[in-house]
Amino acid sequence: MILGVPMALKIVWPVTRVEEARALSALVGLGVIGTLGTWSFLPLVVSRAIADLGLDARFAGFLAAAEMAGGGVATFLASFIVHRYDRRLLTLWGLLLIALGSAVSVWANQFEVLLVSRAVTGIGEGAVTAAVISSMASTRWPERNFGIWTIVNMAAATLLFFLIMPGVMDLGGISGVFTAYLCLTIPGFLLVAWYPRHRAEPLQATRPMSVSSTPVLFCLAAILVAHLAHGGIWAYVERFGSAAGAGPRLVGRALGSAAFVGFLGGILVTLLGTRRGRVLPNTLALALSSGSLLLLVINGGPVVFVTAA
């Protein structure tokens, strides 16, 4: 049965090439779905777990840690196999895990079950993200395409924080958050039909570098540490806002504004491409984000919180 899945994909879903507009649309859309859970939804999960389930901040943080750990480990491990297997099939399995974990989370009435379901969701997010990053990196204009991904991701986060999630959380609480993410997998399954598996033309020859080489391993480790460090604080960003005296609406607007600024950053990356190199823009971005995290820790009141977010 499992061996027949790739054949079914070839018959039902046509193969698109990585440079086609619909292929890029699929990569961007799936990338948004894969990253919304581990970033945009995490503060909502933590805050609603405290408010609705009566968990203290430490146990609510365990839920976020389980999802981030699942996503980080899955992304790291998938990086070693994504070049050897059908990425479209890997993406499909990732979406199935996201849907399964989210569905179980909606109905879970025990903390242990909820913890495992969030880890399963994170594994699915990591698989989808790894496949999308690998495919997008093989395009002719990866910087431009990653910038487009960032733009769409931030636009989606802005829309969620400003318009959709406040009403969803008022009606369904934490179950509403999980249901919203479950619903996001529906367009994801449709986008898999456009997922690319072949390049339109080969990239220019470059010196090959093994994924297990020391520079690549250092890069992967740095990305993992940076995401865990930032994610560990970002998961509690709503708590930081409450401690700073910001009400729920101000916190939501601050998060929406943060997503909008990220939207502008994505536009800047798309326009610059590689004209300023890669090291300098990434270093500046890391410095800015680290500075904002320090401002959050300072706890200087609502104005400082909004500025940092």
C-alpha positions in Angstrom: 0.0 0.0 0.0 2.7 2.5 1.0 4.8 1.6 -2.1 1.8 2.5 -4.2 1.7 6.1 -2.9 4.4 7.5 -5.2 2.8 5.9 -8.3 -0.6 7.4 -7.3 1.0 10.8 -7.0 2.4 10.5 -10.5 -1.0 9.5 -11.9 -3.2 11.9 -10.0 -0.9 14.9 -9.6 1.0 16.3 -12.6 4.7 17.0 -12.2 5.6 20.7 -12.4 9.0 22.2 -12.9 10.7 24.3 -10.2 10.8 27.5 -12.2 7.1 27.5 -13.1 4.9 30.1 -11.4 2.6 27.5 -10.1 5.5 25.5 -8.7 6.8 28.6 -6.9 3.3 29.3 -5.6 3.2 25.8 -4.2 6.6 26.1 -2.5 5.7 29.5 -1.0 2.2 28.4 0.2 3.6 25.1 1.7 6.4 27.0 3.3 4.0 29.4 5.0 1.9 26.4 6.3 5.1 24.7 7.6 6.4 27.8 9.5 3.1 29.3 10.8 2.8 26.7 13.5 6.3 26.9 14.9 6.3 30.7 14.9 3.0 32.6 14.5 0.8 30.1 16.5 3.2 29.4 19.4 2.5 32.5 21.5 -1.2 31.9 21.1 -0.8 28.3 22.2 1.1 29.3 25.3 -1.2 32.1 26.3 -4.4 30.1 25.8 -2.9 27.0 27.5 -2.4 29.2 30.6 -5.8 30.9 30.3 -8.0 28.0 29.2 -6.3 24.9 30.7 -5.0 26.5 33.9 -1.4 25.5 33.2 1.4 27.4 34.7 3.9 29.1 32.5 6.4 26.3 32.8 4.1 23.5 31.6 2.6 25.8 28.9 6.2 26.3 27.7 6.6 22.5 27.5 4.0 22.5 24.8 5.9 25.1 22.8 9.2 23.3 23.4 7.7 20.0 22.2 6.6 21.5 19.0 9.8 23.4 18.4 11.9 20.4 19.3 9.9 18.2 16.9 10.2 20.8 14.1 13.9 21.4 14.7 14.9 17.7 14.9 12.8 16.8 11.9 14.3 19.7 9.8 17.8 18.7 10.8 17.4 15.0 10.0 15.4 15.7 6.8 18.3 17.8 5.6 20.4 14.6 5.2 17.8 12.7 3.2 15.8 15.3 1.4 18.1 15.2 -1.7 17.6 11.4 -2.1 13.9 11.1 -1.8 10.8 12.5 -3.5 10.3 15.8 -1.8 6.7 16.0 -2.8 6.0 12.7 -1.0 8.0 14.0 2.1 5.8 17.1 2.0 2.7 15.0 1.9 3.7 13.0 4.9 4.6 16.2 6.7 1.1 17.6 6.1 -0.5 14.4 7.3 1.5 14.6 10.5 0.5 18.3 11.0 -3.2 17.4 10.4 -3.0 14.4 12.8 -1.2 16.3 15.5 -3.6 19.3 15.3 -6.7 17.0 15.2 -5.6 15.1 18.3 -4.7 18.4 20.0 -8.3 19.7 19.5 -9.8 16.7 21.4 -6.9 16.0 23.9 -8.0 16.2 27.5 -4.8 15.1 29.1 -1.5 17.1 29.2 0.6 14.1 28.2 -1.6 13.5 25.1 -1.4 17.2 24.2 2.3 17.2 24.6 2.8 14.3 22.2 0.4 15.7 19.7 2.3 19.0 19.6 5.6 17.1 19.0 4.0 15.2 16.2 2.8 18.5 14.7 6.3 19.9 15.0 7.8 16.9 13.2 5.3 17.4 10.3 6.2 21.1 10.2 9.9 20.3 10.1 9.5 17.8 7.2 7.5 20.3 5.2 9.9 23.1 5.9 13.0 21.0 5.0 11.5 19.9 1.7 10.5 23.5 0.7 13.8 25.0 1.6 15.7 22.3 -0.3 13.5 22.8 -3.4 13.6 26.6 -3.2 17.4 26.7 -2.8 17.7 24.8 -6.1 16.0 27.6 -8.1 17.8 30.1 -10.3 17.0 33.0 -8.0 16.9 31.6 -4.4 17.3 34.9 -2.7 14.3 36.4 -4.6 12.2 33.4 -3.9 13.0 33.2 -0.2 12.1 36.9 -0.1 8.8 36.2 -1.7 8.3 33.4 0.9 9.0 35.8 3.7 6.6 38.4 2.2 3.7 36.0 2.0 4.5 34.5 5.4 4.5 37.9 7.1 1.4 38.9 5.2 -0.4 35.7 6.4 0.8 36.3 10.0 -0.5 39.9 9.9 -3.9 38.8 8.6 -4.1 36.1 11.3 -3.1 38.3 14.2 -5.3 41.3 13.2 -8.4 39.8 11.7 -8.8 36.1 12.2 -7.3 34.7 15.4 -8.9 37.2 17.9 -12.4 36.0 16.9 -11.3 32.4 16.7 -9.8 32.4 20.2 -12.8 34.2 21.6 -15.1 31.4 20.2 -12.9 28.4 20.7 -10.1 29.2 23.0 -7.0 27.0 22.6 -9.1 24.4 20.6 -9.8 27.2 18.1 -6.1 27.7 17.6 -5.5 24.1 16.9 -8.6 23.9 14.6 -7.3 26.9 12.6 -4.0 25.2 12.0 -5.8 22.0 11.1 -7.8 24.0 8.5 -4.6 25.4 7.0 -3.5 21.9 6.0 -6.5 21.7 3.5 -5.0 24.2 1.0 -1.6 22.5 1.7 -2.9 19.2 0.4 -4.1 21.0 -2.8 -0.8 22.7 -3.3 1.1 19.4 -3.2 -0.4 18.9 -6.7 1.9 21.7 -8.0 5.0 20.7 -6.0 8.0 20.6 -8.4 10.2 17.6 -8.8 12.4 18.6 -11.7 14.3 21.7 -12.7 13.6 23.5 -16.0 17.3 23.7 -16.6 20.4 22.8 -14.6 22.2 25.2 -12.3 25.6 26.4 -13.2 28.3 23.9 -12.1 29.6 24.6 -8.6 32.0 22.8 -6.4 30.0 20.1 -4.7 29.8 20.1 -0.9 28.6 17.1 1.1 25.8 17.7 3.6 28.0 16.0 6.2 30.9 18.4 5.7 32.1 20.5 8.6 30.9 23.9 7.2 27.4 22.5 6.5 27.1 20.9 9.9 28.2 24.2 11.5 25.5 26.1 9.5 22.8 23.6 10.5 23.8 23.7 14.1 23.9 27.5 14.1 20.4 27.6 12.5 19.1 25.2 15.1 20.5 27.1 18.0 19.3 30.4 16.7 15.8 29.1 16.2 15.7 27.5 19.6 17.0 30.6 21.3 14.6 33.0 19.5 11.7 30.5 19.7 12.1 30.0 23.4 11.5 33.7 24.0 9.0 34.2 21.2 6.7 31.5 22.6 6.3 33.7 25.7 5.9 37.0 23.9 2.3 37.3 25.0 3.4 36.8 28.6 6.0 39.5 28.2 3.3 41.8 26.9 1.1 41.1 29.9 3.9 41.6 32.3 4.7 44.9 30.6 1.1 46.1 31.2 -0.1 45.6 27.6 -3.7 44.4 27.3 -4.7 41.5 25.0 -5.7 43.8 22.1 -2.4 45.8 22.3 -0.4 42.6 22.4 -2.3 41.3 19.3 -1.7 44.6 17.5 2.0 44.5 18.4 2.3 41.0 17.0 0.5 42.0 13.9 2.7 45.1 13.5 5.8 42.8 13.9 4.6 40.6 11.1 4.0 43.7 8.9 7.6 44.9 9.5 8.7 41.4 8.6 6.7 41.8 5.4 8.8 44.9 4.6 12.0 43.0 5.4 11.0 40.4 2.9 10.4 43.0 0.2 13.9 44.4 1.0 15.5 41.0 0.6 13.7 40.4 -2.7 14.9 43.8 -4.1 18.5 43.4 -2.9 19.0 39.8 -4.0 22.8 39.1 -3.6 24.0 42.6 -4.4 25.0 43.1 -0.7 26.2 39.5 -0.4 24.7 37.1 2.1 26.8 37.4 5.2 26.1 41.1 5.9 22.3 41.0 5.6 22.1 37.9 7.7 24.4 39.4 10.4 22.4 42.6 10.5 19.1 40.7 10.7 20.4 38.5 13.6 21.7 41.6 15.4 18.3 43.4 15.1 16.4 40.4 16.3 18.8 39.8 19.2 18.4 43.4 20.2 14.6 43.2 20.1 14.8 40.1 22.4 16.9 42.0 24.9 14.3 44.8 24.9 11.6 42.2 25.7 13.6 40.9 28.6 14.1 44.5 30.0 10.4 44.8 30.7 10.2 48.6 30.2 6.5 49.0 29.8 4.0 48.8 26.9 5.9 51.2 24.7 9.1 49.2 25.0 7.2 46.0 24.4 5.6 47.2 21.2 8.9 48.5 19.9 10.6 45.2 20.7 7.9 43.1 19.1 
